[in-house]
Every structure is written in structure tokens, then in C-alpha cells.
Amino acid sequence: MLINDYMDNDVAYLLGMIMVRGTFHIKQDVRRLLIHFPYQLMEVRGLPSSKLKFNQETEIRLSLEDVRRRINELLEVNVDIERATNEVTLKAIFTKNTMSWRNLRLLCNNKVSYNEFVIPDVMFNMPKDIQREFIRGIADAGASPSYSDRDQVGLQRIVIQFQNPNWILPIQVCKILQENLEVNVQHILWGHPNIRTPDRDEGSGSWAKEHRLRIYAEDFVSIGFNFGYKQKILEELAEYNLTNRRHKTKPCNPKIKKVRGGGKPSHPDEKSKKIPKCLRGKHFDAYFQICQALGCLQGKAGPQIEIFEEEQ
């Protein structure tokens, strides 16, 4: 079976969740796939004036019941939902080296963690409905719509979070969103010392936070969430933006952006080993310079940059 023949909406959705919050584990003959859904606040709501109010743990578990039914047959194994402090986990246990297990591992290039997953080449050539479901899986696992994610004038954004060790996945997701699905991205807030803590002392490490890909709520409606409570909040935030926005959004294009207002000071942690070698030791005055250094070409074909093998 060719791997692109295996790809459909269900596989794409599952793969999206794996990319941003999944881990593979093998111990003796037992294989486990875990997808983590962490949360910080027990209660989540929309706008301050909204009547929308949700218990986040309960809503995640309810949404995962639908996900479990959807992928049970796909994986040929039982899928369980487990609770922990500030996290709900979707767990699939494979007692045999099944075709579904091997296909998922192949799609993930035999890597084991969301800290190192990159989008397989096949996804960039899939039909739009499959790509949309893939991004929806990423959003269900990696985004929590909230009133707190607004810009300087109060317009609401959807933020997809990526763990700091993975510097390639945000660029790839941005590419699919803008070039394939025509969803404008505002920008990526990188977990880099020049971007997060330009004035901090060496060794603080407080800059090594998650990377945050930001999209205005009304632009993200064409993707949406499968998690019901997230979709309801998204629709409210998008309606707020449409009522209050004066100008249409534009796609992010690092090639035409310029640094304004002077540069940032040098930071001693620019040489930190937490930064991949392709960026390490370099100074950046703006997020889009990091995007370019990581291979953002905005519509031009080019080889995928590799960063994870450099340290070995």
C-alpha cells in the first residue's frame, strides 16, 4: 500500500493531533500512542460579556469521546481516555505491529515525539479537504481559543502552540495555511531570546517558551475546530472581529517585511544549545528574519531544512 493511499480525512485528523501533541512508546512487545491535551485553566470562556462558559476538562473529555469513536476502527485497537492533573490523554495500545501502527510511524518518519515531528511531504500534495482536516487536528490539540489572545487594538486571535524544541513544524503549518488553504497568518512569535526576552541576562532560559502561530479569529473560521466548545468560542471571537475590524487581514510575507524602529540588543543566549544550529550564534531583530532563516519561501519551491540530525 502506498502511504498516500492510506491518507483520508480520519488519518489526516489523527496525524494532525499527533504532530503537535503525540508521542510513540515501545516497551518489549507493547506499543503505545499517546496524544496529550494539557490545559491551564479549569474554566474557559469567550468574550468578557459572553454567556459562554465551559469546564475545560469536561469539554475535552466529551470531545475526545467523539474522537475515540472516530479512530477506534481506523487503528484496529481500543482507545482510552485518561485524566491527570491539568491534562487529558488519548491512549491507544497496540499489542501487535499492525499496519496502522507502521503507517503512522512511517508518516512520522519514525520519530517518536512532537518535539521533533515534521509534516510528511505527502501532506503538501493532498486535496484541500484532507489538508483542512489535518490542520483541524493540530488546532484541536494545540490551540485553546481565548479572549486573552488579542492584539494591541483588541482584535481576537487563535494561537496554535508548538513546543520550543520543534522549530520546523510552525513554518510548515504556516505554509499549508497560507499557500494551500488561503488562511492568512498574522505572525509567529518564536521562543527565541531576541524575540521573547531581548533585555534578560544570560542563562535565564525564560525565553525558551512555546512558539505561537497567530491567526485572526475570522480567518480561522474556514478551518474551525472539531471540539465543540472551541468552535463556539471561535465563532464568538470571529463575530467580534468582523464587527470591529476596519481593514482586511493580509498574509504574512517575510520577504517584503522590514525592521522598523531600530534593532534589538544582542543577547548572550543567542549561542544557547536550545537553539538549533541553523539559528545558533545569529542575531535577529524581528520574527520574520527567523522565518526566513528556517526556510520560509512564501510560494517558492525549495528543499525542507533539516535541524534535528545536526546535534547527533
N, C-alpha and C positions, 0 to 999 in steps of 0.2 A: 504494500500500500504506500503510495506517495503521501508525504505529510500534508500537502495542500489538499489532497482528497479527504483527509481526516478533519480538516477545518470546516466548521459550521458555526452558527451563532452561539450554540451552547458551549462549544470548545473555546471559542473566542472570548466569551464572557468569563469562563473559568480561568483562562490563561491571563486575562487582564488582572483578575484578583491575585493570581499567583505572582505576577510580575512585581506588584507593588507591596504585597504583604505575605507572600508564600515562602515556605521552607520545605525541603525534602530531607527525610531522615531514613537511614538504613542501619538496622542493627540485626545481625545474623540474617534470618530469613524474613524479617518483618520490615515492611516498607511503609512509611507514613508521609502523608502530605498534610501540612498544617497551614491554614490561612488565618492570620491574626487580625482582629478588629479591635484595636485599642480605642479607648475614649477617656477624656479627662473630666468632663462634667457629667454628672448623673442626669441633669435636666438640660434639655436643649430647646430653643425656641427660635422663632423668626424675628421680625422687627419688634422693637420695644412695645409698640402699640398693638402687637398681634395677639390673637387668641390662640395661636398655635403654640402648644407646649407638649413636649414629649419626654418620657423617661427613656433615656438613650439605651440603656442595657436591654430593657424590654423590647424596644423597637428593633434593635439589632437582632435579637433572638428571633423575633417574629419574621423579620425579613429573611433571615438565614433558613428558616423552615421552608420557605419557598425555594431558596437556592438549593437546599438539600434534596428536595423532591426533583428538582430540575436536573441535577448532576448524578443522582444515585445510579440511574441506568447507564448514563454515559461512562462512569468509571467502573461499573461492574463490581462495586464494593459498597458496604454500608458507610454512610457519612454521619458522623456525630457532631453535636454542638456542645461545647464545654464552656463553663463560666469560670472566670478568675477575677481577681481584683482589677477593676478598670480595663477588662479585656474579655471578649468573647472569641472563641476559637472554633473554626470549622476543621474537623479532623477526619481524614479518610485513611483507613488502614488496609494495605494490600498484603495479603499473605502469600501471593504468588507474583511472579514477574509478568504481569498481564500486559497485553498490547496497549491498554490505555496508560499504564504506568510508563512504559517505554516511550510511547509517543509524547507524553508530557515532558519527560526528561529530555527527549530529543529536541522538542520545541524550546526548551530552556537551555539548550547547548550543554547539557549535563552539569550545569552549575546548580548549586544547592540552596541559594538564599537570595532574597530580594535585595540584599546589599550588592549583588553582582549580576543580576539578571539583565539581559538586554533583549529588545524586541527582535524576534526572528525575522529574517529577510522576507519570508513568505507573507508576513502580515502586511507589508507595504504594498503588495500587489493584489490583495484581497478586494472583493467588492465592498462598496461603502457601507452596506448594512452590516457586514461582518466586522469591519473596522470600527463602526459605531458601537457595536456590542462589546468589542474589546475595550474601548475607552470607557464604556459604562462600567465594566468590571473593575477597571482601575479606579474609577471615581467612587464606586460603592465601597471599595476597601480603603481608598487613600484620601478621600475628601469628606469633610463634615461641614455642610453649609451653615454659616453663622453670621449674624449681624456684625460681629466684631471684625470680619474680614471686609472692610470697606476702605476706599481710597481717601485721599485728603479732602475731597469735597462731599464725601458721604455716600458715594455710589458703591453698590454691593458687588462683591466678587466671590467666585468659587475658587477655592485653593486646593490643588492636589499636592499632597506632601510626599516627598521621596526621601528615604534615609540618606544621611550625609555620605556614606561610602560610595553610593551609586551616583556618579556624575554623568553617565551617558543616557540613562533612561529618561530624564526630563527633556533632553534635547530631542530624543526620538518621539516622545509623546507629542511635543510641540510640533514636530514635523507632520505627523499624521493629522493633528487637529487643523493646522493652518493650510497645508498643501493638499491634503486629501479630502478633508471634511469641511473645509472653508469656515472653520471656527477660529475667530481672532483670539490670540493670546495677548494679554497686556504685557507681561514680562515674567522672568524667572528670578526670584530672589534666592541667590546662591548662598550656601553655607560656607562662605569664604571670608578670611579676616579683612580683606579690603572692602567687602560689602556689608558684613554684619557688625564688626567692631573695629572700625578704622583707627580708633584712638586708644584701644586697650593695650595693656602691657603684654610682653612676650609670655607665652606659656599658659595664659588664662584658659584657652581652649573653648571659651564661651561662644566663639564664632562657628564652631563645628556643629551647627544645627541642621535640621532638615532643609532640603531645597524646596521652595514653594513656587509652584507654577500657578499664576493667577490669571483668571478669565472672568470677565464681567458676566454677571448672572444671566442677563438676557441673551448673551452669545452662547451660553452653555445649554440653553433650553433645547436646542436641536439634538443634544446628546442625552441629557437627563439622567436620572437615577432609576434603578430598579428597586431600591429601598424606598418604600412608600413615604416614610416620614421625611426623608431627604428631598424627595421630589416635591412634596408640599411646601417645604421651606424655600426650595429653589424657585418655585413659581411665584411665591410672595415677593422674594427679593428681586426677581426679574421684573415683576409688575411695578415695583417701586422705582427701579432704574428707568423703565420706559416712561414713567410719569415725570421723572425729574431730570432726565438727561437732555442736554441741549445739542450735543453733537454725536454723530455715529462713531462707533469704535473703528479702529484701524488695526490691521495685522501688525505684529511686531516684526520688524525687519532690521536686524543688527547691522546689515551692510550700509544702511544710509543714516544710521544714528551717529550723533557726535556728542562728545563730552562737553557739558556746559557747566559754567560756574567754577572752573578750576578743578584740578585733580585732587585725589585723596592722598593723605600722607602715607609714606611707606610703613609697613607693619612687619615686625620681627618674625611673625609666624608665617610669612609668605613662603618660607622654606620648610614648613611643617610636613612631616611624613603622612599626615592625614590628608594632604592634598596630593592628587595624582601627579606623576612625574611630568606629564604634558603641561601642567599648570604650575608646578612647584618652582619657586625661585623667581616667578614673574610677578610684576605689579599690575593691578587692574584698577582703573578709575571708575568703571561702570559695569553693570551686569552683562551688557551685550558684548563686551570685549571677551568675557569668559565664554559666552555662547559661541563666538567666532573661533576661539581657541579650541573649543571642543568639537568643532566641525560643522557648525550651523552654516548651511549654504543657501538657504531660502530659495528652493526651487531648482537648484543646480545639482545634478547627479554627482556623487563622489563616494569614495570608499568610507566605510564606517570606521571611525577611530577606535583603537583598542587601548584600554588603560589597565585592565585587570591583570594581565600577564606580566606587566613591567616589573613588579616587585618580586617576582619569583626567581 
